[in-house]
């Protein structure tokens, strides 16, 4: 959850996003541009980001990529 953002604001934004993702036209448009609609809660999103960060950190480490 973003720092210092009131929980009620996060909940309202989350509801708006989930409502939008439930719209079949928007859902189709996202899929057309290779988007993957993923409705859920802020906690679900946080878990997704944590898992992706861990996964890609391993890939970067194994590849030997160095920052310049």
Protein Blocks (a to p, Z undefined) as FASTA:
>chain_A
ZZhiafklmmmmmmmmmmmmmpmklmmmmmmnopacdeddfklmmmmmmmmmmmmmmmmm
mnopacZZ
